[in-house]
């Protein structure tokens, strides 16, 4: 295992705890940025390019038939291989937190359309019917293959308290989701919930590994009991022609860990890196997991040569880059005069020749087999030790995003009260403009330090909104437009009245009277 420090040359402020990495044919992509996407990359998905220990985030684009994908922290992700050639490598994304701390209950399917100068993705939203899982984060989703069919398996996570129990003081309080197992059919969009007697307590930020028709669940954190039990469950899914059969078995030899990162180093071997074993204690040891003929073996492996910064940091986070490599981050040293928000490392858990064999094997898989799938998580509650686990609101010192070259929308969000007459409500809002999807259109007012307002509250016509968005002219909201006119429009100055200059020599009328006219005037006045 080799640990190497890397530097991020651009957009380093976008990387935050809770991000995800996706590996498409050896290319790694970053998802889950801090704040809402900017004009430079409206998709919020970046190509993570690594070159000589330097990382550069390059924007990607979406195809025209794609849906909107918000940046999500702590979602559940997994790979999925469809039956068509265009669906041979896809990513499933479910749940997660938006920059406004809203929980998502939507499921998205990501696939690569083309790889030109910029990678083009197609993002499609799947509508679910039946027992639809509630909005959550910190859960797992995997794909199992049985009898030539595939099925998604969703388990665990946390969600907000029911609306009837939420108060102002505990508005962002979360609770464990019920320990139900959901089977999701990605082809028909059907979801079915199963209650298994072996699963009694809710879990989140656990490790899940899928192999063919079996899923192994390790560790996790129970918020209700505030413990990290040494769990090891085996969930097997049989997909006959009729109804699916789901059974669970409790296995011995589990480990106590939460928020760990899992990476695959060979066909049947995985490595667990990072995580926590106590609320304020990182888990510095690593484990190797071997899967052979429906058996699982967990053993300790050689510990990496951790740097002093990693050893003394209270928190760490990261994600799986694929091919046996893990991307890690720790907070920067605030004692320094000039300090980065985070320091980043790459940990290679496999040799290069092993990675090549694994890549070859993975690419040769058919749609009925899965060489292994994993979902890494980071426990957001464990990233903020000063806050209680059941009252975490997700806003800590790392949530301040500040780009010098672009306006900051993350501080305000879309659901602000932009003006005294603002009536945009997250619970009742419906799209007004044709360009809106699931967020109201906003426009930047250039008065003073600047602020965002809703275009609908400003009574802007759609043609005017598009014109202002496409151009570079400054806009002033209804409240500040008169002030802007007074500042930028000079007052009209009346021209000075100049008195006419008198002639020095008095001139005659210039009219010549003939003798006939003189005679007429005499008779007229006589």
C-alpha positions in Angstrom: 0.0 0.0 0.0 1.4 3.4 -1.0 0.2 6.7 0.3 0.8 9.8 -1.8 -0.1 13.5 -1.1 -1.8 15.2 -4.1 -2.6 18.8 -4.9 -5.8 20.1 -6.4 -5.0 22.9 -8.9 -8.5 24.3 -9.4 -11.9 24.3 -7.8 -10.6 22.9 -4.6 -13.4 24.7 -2.7 -15.9 22.4 -4.4 -14.6 19.2 -2.6 -16.4 18.6 0.7 -17.2 15.6 2.9 -20.0 13.5 1.4 -18.9 13.7 -2.3 -18.9 10.6 -4.6 -16.6 9.3 -7.3 -17.7 7.4 -10.4 -15.3 5.3 -12.5 -16.2 5.0 -16.2 -13.7 2.8 -18.0 -10.8 4.0 -16.0 -11.8 7.7 -16.0 -12.8 9.1 -12.6 -15.6 11.7 -12.2 -16.4 13.9 -9.2 -20.0 14.4 -8.0 -21.5 16.1 -5.0 -19.9 19.6 -5.0 -20.2 22.2 -2.3 -23.1 24.6 -3.1 -25.2 24.8 -6.2 -23.6 24.4 -9.7 -22.1 27.5 -11.3 -22.1 28.7 -14.9 -18.7 27.2 -15.5 -20.1 23.7 -14.9 -23.9 23.7 -14.6 -24.0 19.9 -14.4 -22.0 19.7 -11.1 -20.1 16.7 -12.4 -16.4 17.1 -13.0 -13.7 14.9 -14.6 -11.1 14.2 -11.9 -7.9 14.2 -13.9 -4.8 13.0 -12.0 -1.4 13.8 -13.5 1.9 13.5 -11.6 0.2 13.9 -8.2 -1.8 16.9 -9.4 -5.5 16.8 -9.7 -7.6 19.0 -12.0 -11.3 19.2 -12.1 -12.6 19.6 -15.6 -16.3 20.3 -16.3 -18.5 17.8 -18.1 -21.8 18.4 -20.0 -25.1 16.6 -20.2 -27.0 15.5 -23.3 -30.1 17.4 -24.3 -32.4 14.7 -23.2 -31.0 14.6 -19.7 -32.8 15.6 -16.6 -31.6 18.0 -13.9 -29.2 16.4 -11.3 -28.7 18.4 -8.1 -25.4 18.1 -6.2 -26.0 15.4 -3.5 -24.0 14.6 -0.4 -23.9 11.1 1.1 -26.1 9.4 -1.6 -26.1 5.7 -2.3 -24.4 4.8 -5.6 -23.6 1.6 -7.4 -22.7 0.3 -10.9 -25.3 -1.4 -13.1 -24.9 -3.3 -16.3 -27.9 -3.2 -18.6 -28.7 -5.6 -21.5 -28.1 -3.0 -24.3 -24.6 -2.0 -25.5 -25.3 1.6 -24.5 -26.2 0.4 -21.0 -23.1 -1.8 -20.4 -21.8 0.6 -17.7 -24.1 2.8 -15.7 -24.2 4.3 -12.3 -27.3 4.4 -10.0 -27.7 7.3 -7.7 -30.3 7.4 -5.0 -31.1 9.8 -2.1 -28.6 12.2 -0.5 -28.6 15.8 0.7 -28.9 18.9 -1.5 -27.0 22.2 -0.6 -30.2 23.4 1.1 -30.1 20.3 3.4 -33.2 18.8 1.7 -33.3 15.0 1.4 -33.8 13.5 -2.0 -36.0 10.4 -2.7 -35.3 10.3 -6.4 -33.3 7.8 -8.3 -31.0 8.7 -11.2 -29.2 6.6 -13.9 -25.9 8.0 -15.2 -24.2 6.8 -18.4 -21.6 8.2 -20.8 -22.8 9.3 -24.2 -19.5 10.5 -25.8 -15.9 11.3 -24.9 -14.8 14.3 -26.9 -13.1 17.4 -25.6 -15.7 17.3 -22.8 -17.3 14.1 -21.6 -21.0 14.0 -22.2 -23.3 12.2 -19.8 -26.9 11.2 -20.0 -28.8 11.5 -16.7 -32.3 10.0 -16.5 -34.6 10.0 -13.6 -36.5 6.8 -12.8 -40.0 7.0 -11.5 -40.8 4.4 -8.8 -44.2 2.9 -7.9 -45.2 0.6 -5.1 -43.3 0.7 -1.8 -41.2 3.8 -2.6 -38.3 4.3 -0.2 -38.5 7.6 1.7 -35.9 10.3 1.2 -32.7 9.4 3.1 -28.9 9.6 3.1 -26.1 7.4 4.4 -27.7 4.2 3.0 -26.6 1.6 0.5 -27.8 0.4 -2.9 -26.4 -2.6 -4.7 -27.4 -4.7 -7.7 -27.8 -8.5 -7.5 -28.0 -10.9 -10.5 -30.0 -14.1 -10.3 -31.4 -16.5 -13.0 -30.5 -14.0 -15.8 -32.3 -11.1 -14.1 -31.1 -8.1 -12.1 -32.6 -6.3 -9.1 -31.5 -3.3 -7.0 -31.3 -3.7 -3.2 -31.6 -0.7 -1.0 -31.0 -0.7 2.8 -30.4 1.6 5.8 -29.9 5.3 6.0 -31.2 8.2 7.9 -34.1 10.6 7.3 -35.6 13.7 9.0 -38.1 13.3 11.8 -41.7 13.1 10.6 -43.3 16.5 10.1 -45.6 16.0 13.0 -42.6 15.6 15.4 -40.4 18.4 13.9 -40.1 21.6 16.0 -38.1 24.8 15.4 -35.4 23.7 17.8 -35.1 20.2 16.3 -36.0 21.0 12.7 -33.0 19.2 11.3 -33.0 16.3 13.7 -32.6 12.9 12.0 -33.5 9.3 12.9 -32.6 5.9 11.6 -34.8 4.6 8.8 -36.7 1.4 9.5 -34.5 -1.7 8.8 -36.5 -2.7 5.7 -34.9 -4.1 2.6 -36.2 -2.7 -0.7 -36.0 -4.5 -4.0 -36.1 -2.0 -7.0 -36.7 -3.2 -10.5 -34.9 -0.6 -12.7 -36.6 -1.8 -15.9 -40.2 -1.4 -14.7 -39.7 1.1 -11.8 -41.3 -1.2 -9.2 -40.2 -1.1 -5.6 -41.1 -3.7 -2.9 -40.3 -3.6 0.8 -39.3 -6.7 2.8 -39.2 -7.0 6.6 -36.6 -9.5 7.7 -36.6 -10.7 11.4 -32.8 -10.7 11.5 -32.6 -7.0 10.9 -33.9 -5.3 14.1 -32.2 -1.9 14.3 -31.7 0.8 11.7 -28.1 1.2 10.3 -26.4 3.9 8.4 -22.9 4.6 6.9 -22.3 0.8 6.7 -20.2 -1.1 4.1 -22.0 -3.2 1.5 -20.5 -5.7 -0.9 -22.5 -7.4 -3.7 -21.5 -10.6 -5.4 -23.9 -12.3 -7.9 -27.1 -12.9 -5.8 -25.6 -12.1 -2.4 -25.0 -8.9 -0.5 -22.8 -8.6 2.6 -23.4 -5.7 5.1 -20.7 -4.9 7.6 -20.5 -2.5 10.5 -22.5 0.7 10.4 -23.8 3.2 13.0 -27.0 2.9 15.0 -28.2 6.4 15.8 -30.9 5.2 18.2 -28.4 3.3 20.4 -25.3 5.4 19.4 -23.2 2.3 18.9 -21.2 0.8 16.1 -22.0 -2.9 16.4 -19.8 -5.5 14.8 -22.5 -6.5 12.3 -22.1 -9.0 9.5 -25.2 -9.8 7.5 -25.6 -11.9 4.4 -28.7 -11.1 2.3 -29.5 -13.4 -0.5 -32.0 -12.6 -3.3 -33.5 -15.3 -5.5 -35.3 -14.1 -8.7 -37.4 -16.9 -10.0 -40.3 -16.4 -12.5 -42.7 -15.5 -9.7 -42.1 -13.4 -6.6 -38.5 -12.8 -5.4 -37.3 -14.6 -2.3 -35.2 -12.6 0.2 -33.5 -14.1 3.2 -31.0 -12.8 5.7 -28.4 -14.7 7.8 -26.4 -13.3 10.7 -22.7 -14.3 10.4 -19.9 -14.2 13.0 -16.7 -12.4 12.6 -17.9 -8.9 11.9 -16.1 -5.6 12.5 -17.1 -2.4 14.3 -16.7 0.4 11.8 -18.7 3.2 10.2 -18.0 5.5 7.3 -15.4 3.2 5.9 -14.3 3.2 2.2 -14.3 0.0 0.2 -12.2 -0.6 -2.9 -11.8 -3.7 -5.0 -8.3 -5.0 -5.7 -9.1 -8.3 -7.5 -12.0 -10.5 -8.5 -12.8 -11.7 -5.0 -10.8 -9.4 -2.8 -11.7 -6.0 -1.3 -10.0 -3.6 1.1 -11.6 -1.5 3.8 -9.9 1.8 4.5 -10.7 4.5 7.0 -13.8 5.1 9.0 -14.4 5.4 12.7 -14.5 2.8 15.5 -15.7 5.3 18.2 -17.4 8.7 18.0 -14.1 10.6 18.3 -11.6 7.9 17.2 -10.6 7.1 13.7 -10.0 3.5 12.7 -6.4 3.4 11.5 -6.2 -0.3 10.6 -7.2 -1.7 7.3 -8.9 -5.0 6.5 -8.9 -7.3 3.5 -12.1 -9.1 2.6 -12.1 -12.3 0.6 -15.3 -13.8 -1.0 -15.1 -17.4 -2.1 -18.0 -19.8 -2.8 -20.6 -18.0 -0.5 -18.0 -17.6 2.2 -16.6 -14.3 3.5 -13.2 -13.9 5.3 -12.1 -10.7 7.0 -8.5 -10.3 8.1 -6.2 -7.4 9.0 -3.6 -6.3 6.5 -0.5 -4.2 6.6 -1.3 -0.7 7.8 -0.2 2.2 5.5 2.5 4.6 6.7 0.1 7.3 7.7 1.5 10.8 7.9 1.4 12.8 11.2 -1.3 15.1 9.8 -3.5 12.1 9.1 -2.8 10.6 12.5 -3.6 13.7 14.4 -6.7 14.9 12.4 -10.0 14.4 14.1 -11.9 13.6 10.9 -11.2 12.2 7.5 -13.3 11.4 4.4 -13.0 10.1 0.9 -14.3 7.8 -1.8 -13.3 4.9 -4.0 -11.5 5.9 -7.2 -11.7 2.3 -8.6 -8.9 -0.1 -9.5 -7.8 -0.4 -5.9 -7.2 3.3 -5.2 -8.8 5.5 -2.5 -9.0 9.3 -2.5 -8.7 10.7 1.1 -9.1 14.1 2.5 -8.4 15.7 5.9 -9.0 19.3 7.2 -6.2 21.8 6.8 -4.1 23.2 9.6 -5.9 26.4 10.8 -2.8 27.5 12.7 -1.0 28.4 9.5 -1.2 31.9 8.1 -2.1 30.5 4.6 -3.8 27.2 4.9 -5.9 25.1 2.5 -9.3 24.0 3.6 -8.4 20.3 3.1 -5.3 18.2 2.3 -5.8 15.3 -0.1 -4.1 11.9 -0.5 -4.3 8.9 -2.8 -3.9 5.4 -1.3 -3.1 2.6 -3.7 -4.1 -0.7 -2.2 -3.2 -2.9 -5.3 -0.3 -3.2 -7.6 -0.6 -2.0 -11.2 -0.5 -5.4 -12.7 -3.4 -6.5 -10.4 -5.4 -3.5 -11.5 -5.0 -4.4 -15.2 -6.2 -8.0 -14.6 -9.1 -6.7 -12.6 -10.0 -4.2 -15.4 -9.9 -6.9 -18.0 -12.1 -9.2 -15.9 -14.6 -6.4 -15.1 -15.0 -5.4 -18.8 -15.6 -9.1 -19.8 -18.6 -9.5 -17.4 -22.0 -10.3 -18.9 -25.2 -8.7 -17.7 -26.0 -11.7 -15.5 -22.9 -11.5 -13.4 -21.4 -8.9 -11.1 -17.7 -9.0 -10.1 -18.4 -7.1 -6.9 -19.9 -3.8 -6.0 -19.3 -1.5 -3.1 -20.7 1.8 -1.8 -18.5 4.1 0.3 -20.0 6.5 2.8 -18.9 9.2 5.2 -20.7 9.8 8.4 -21.7 13.4 8.4 -22.4 13.4 12.2 -18.8 12.2 12.8 -17.4 15.1 10.8 -18.6 17.6 13.4 -17.8 16.4 16.9 -19.1 19.6 18.6 -22.6 18.8 17.5 -24.8 16.0 18.8 -25.6 13.2 16.5 -29.3 13.6 16.7 -29.3 17.3 16.2 -26.8 17.7 13.3 -27.9 20.3 10.8 -25.3 19.8 8.2 -24.0 23.4 8.3 -20.4 23.5 9.7 -17.4 25.6 9.2 -16.6 23.8 5.9 -19.9 24.7 4.3 -18.9 28.3 3.3 -18.3 28.3 -0.5 -16.6 31.4 -1.9 -15.6 31.6 -5.5 -13.9 34.9 -6.4 -14.8 34.8 -10.0 -18.5 33.9 -9.7 -21.5 35.0 -7.7 -22.2 32.8 -4.7 -25.6 31.2 -4.8 -25.0 28.6 -2.1 -25.3 31.1 0.8 -28.8 32.0 -0.1 -30.3 29.1 -2.0 -33.4 29.1 -4.1 -36.0 29.3 -1.3 -35.2 32.7 0.2 -37.4 35.7 0.8 -36.0 37.8 -1.9 -38.2 40.9 -1.4 -41.1 42.1 0.9 -43.7 40.8 -1.6 -42.0 37.4 -2.3 -44.4 34.5 -2.3 -42.2 31.7 -3.5 -42.7 28.8 -1.1 -40.9 25.4 -1.4 -44.1 23.6 -0.5 -46.4 25.3 -3.0 -44.1 26.5 -5.8 -44.8 25.3 -9.3 -42.7 26.1 -12.5 -43.7 29.4 -14.0 -41.1 29.7 -16.9 -40.5 27.1 -19.5 -36.8 27.0 -18.5 -37.6 26.0 -14.9 -37.6 22.4 -13.8 -37.6 21.9 -10.0 -36.1 25.2 -8.9 -37.3 28.8 -9.4 -35.5 31.0 -11.9 -33.3 33.6 -10.2 -31.5 36.7 -11.3 -28.6 38.6 -9.7 -29.2 42.2 -8.6 -26.0 44.3 -8.8 -27.0 46.8 -6.1 -24.3 47.2 -3.4 -22.7 43.8 -2.6 -25.3 42.1 -4.8 -28.1 39.6 -4.0 -30.3 37.1 -5.7 -34.0 37.6 -6.4 -36.7 35.4 -8.0 -37.5 36.4 -11.6 -41.2 35.7 -11.0 -41.3 38.1 -8.0 -39.8 40.8 -10.3 -42.6 40.3 -12.9 -40.0 39.6 -15.6 -41.3 38.3 -18.9 -39.6 35.1 -20.1 -38.1 36.9 -23.1 -36.6 39.5 -20.8 -35.3 36.9 -18.5 -33.6 35.0 -21.3 -32.1 38.2 -22.7 -30.7 39.2 -19.3 -29.3 35.7 -18.7 -27.6 35.6 -22.0 -26.1 39.1 -21.9 -23.6 40.8 -19.6 -25.8 43.9 -18.6 -26.3 44.6 -15.0 -29.7 44.1 -13.5 -31.4 45.9 -10.6 -34.4 44.5 -8.8 -37.6 46.5 -8.3 -36.5 47.7 -4.9 -33.2 49.1 -6.0 -33.9 50.2 -9.6 -34.8 53.8 -8.6 -31.6 54.1 -6.5 -29.6 52.8 -9.4 -31.2 55.3 -11.8 -30.4 58.1 -9.4 -26.8 57.0 -9.1 -26.2 56.3 -12.8 -28.5 58.8 -14.6 -27.2 62.5 -14.4 -29.8 65.1 -13.7 -31.0 67.2 -16.6 -29.5 70.6 -16.6 -31.5 73.4 -18.2 -29.6 75.5 -20.7 -28.6 79.0 -19.7 -30.7 81.8 -21.1 -28.6 84.4 -22.8 -30.1 87.9 -23.2 -30.1 89.2 -26.7 -27.4 91.7 -27.5 -28.5 95.2 -28.4 -27.3 96.6 -31.6 -25.0 99.6 -31.3 -26.5 101.3 -34.3 -30.3 101.5 -34.5 -31.4 100.5 -37.8 -34.6 101.6 -39.5 -37.5 99.3 -40.3 -36.1 98.9 -43.8 -39.5 99.6 -45.3 -39.8 102.2 -48.1 -43.2 104.1 -48.4 -44.2 105.1 -51.9 -46.1 108.5 -52.5 -49.3 106.6 -53.0 -49.0 104.8 -49.6 -48.2 108.2 -47.9 -51.3 109.8 -49.4 -53.5 106.8 -48.3 -52.2 107.0 -44.7 -52.9 110.8 -44.6 -56.5 110.4 -45.7 -56.9 107.5 -43.2 -55.9 109.4 -40.1 -57.3 112.8 -41.1 
